[in-house]
């Protein structure tokens, strides 16, 4: 009898096992069906099989917890398309997938924000925006663009068109899209460009007792310097528009060109008077003229009225007052400025009309400006 009871119980136990397994499989089938819709079957299988115990030993609540922790997350989705729709969507889909799943159509003149291919991985607001077609010219091409209504700058961003902060638009950035039919974007970029530039050397003179009075001798040859110049160059659509210097650095300093002006023999006695030169030497002169002195410049190698080339120490005069070839010494009346020893080799209009008695030569415009116009004494030594 015990054997018969045992035989009768076996079918009951098998039935319970089948029922238990059947319930578990039913739960699994339902969850898998939901996840198939969102493309997550493989993830679910991995989660269910990777927890040690068999599926038949887990309750539906335990399985749901595994799925929640490992695969399925539910996010709030808000869709605006002239009406408000709130949805709960399992993760793993895209914006386009959500719209398709809930049969929400996008019109030919509408745009979706975020873009349809955007993957949903959090609470998301999907906007379906009314738009209009405009002609957009940018980056060398003209295309037809669907632009959502609103402010131009914001609408371009929604349409996926990148707009740099310096780019130039054919309309104001805050213009309304409804007011335009075409739009041009000119791309603006900047680049720092470094170039090398020469630094001009200065020409200076020194009085010398080793050089005959009225003559000159080159002591030091001038050498140009060099500097690095950094410019910020502006390009519009790839073409250079403007340039602004933002930094300079001297690489090599220039060397002044030094010319010795002869003063040898200037201390000879005799003449109508004497003066003390900048070296403290007493110098005799034949006569002295006081009046307005000026300065001029000319390119190196330029010829003077006497056929000599220009040089510092060669000055222009009225030959009726100061004969060509005369040896001179020039300083301001108050003694604050000294041009020094010189030779009369040139002339000019201001000298002939009497508005100046001497025009002192310099190689640079800045030096002429520094001299300006000032009252001078011109001592004619010989």
C-alpha positions, 0 to 999 in steps of 0.5 A: 500500500505504501508503494501504491501511495508512492506511485500516486504521489509522483504524478502530482509532484511532476505536475507541480514542477511543470506548473512552477516552470510554466508560470516562470516561463510565462513571466519570462515570455511576457517580459521578453515580448516587451523587450523585443519591441525595444531590441533588448532580448540579448541583454535580458538573456544575459541578465537572467542566465548570469545570476547563478540560480536557475530560472525555475527557482526565481519568483517573478518579482526577482526576475523583474528586479534583475531586469530592472537592474541590468537592462530595462529602465523606464523614462518619462517622455514628453512630446509636443506637437501642438498637443502634449503627450506624456509617455513611459518608454523603455530605454534602448530606442531612438527618438524616431523609434518612439514616434513610430511606436506611438504612430506620431507622424512628422509633416513635410514642413516640420522638424523634430528636436532632438534629431530622430537618430538621437538615442533616448537614455534619460527623461526626454522632451521631444518637440515637433516644430513647424518649419519653412523652406529657405535657400541657405548659402554657406561653405561654398554651397547653396541648398534648400533648408527646412528651418523651424520658425523662431529666431534665426540663430536658434533655428539654425542650431535646431536645424543642425547648422553650426554657426560660429560666434564670429560668422557673418549672416546676411540678416540679423541673428535675432531676425524671425525666420518667417520674415526671410526666404534666403540666408547667407552665412559667411564663415569667419576664422582667425589665425596667428601668423608670425613674420620677420621684419627688418629694423632700420638702423639710425645714422649718427655723427660724431666730431673727430679731431682725426678727420680733416675739418669739413670731411667725413669718415665712416666709423661703423657701418649700419646693420639692420636688426630683425624682429618677429611680428605676430599678426592676428589675421582674419579670414572670411570664407577662407580669404584674408580680410584684415590683419592686426599686429598683436605682438612683437619680439626683437630677435636682433638689435640694429647697429647704428651707422656712425659717421665721423665729421672732421674737426681737425684744425678747427682750433686754429687762431685768427678770424673774426671770432671764436666759439667753443664746440661740443668737445670743449675746443675753442674754434675760430670762425670767419663770420657767423649767421643767425636765423631759422634752421630746418632739416630735410631727408632724401634716399641714400645716393641722392645727388645734391646741387654740387653733385655730391651724394647726400650725407649727414653733415652735408647741408643746404645753404644759399650759396650767395650767403655761404659759398658751396664747400664752406666748412661750418659749425651749426648749433641752436642759439640757446646751445641746447641742440648741436648739429655739429660740423658740416659742409655746404653742398646743397641748396633749396627754395627755402634757402633762396627765399630767405625763410631759412639760412641752413637746411640740415640733412638726416637720413630719417624722417623722424630725425628731421621731425626731431630737429624741426625748425629752430633758431640756429647759429651757423659759424663759417669756419673756412 
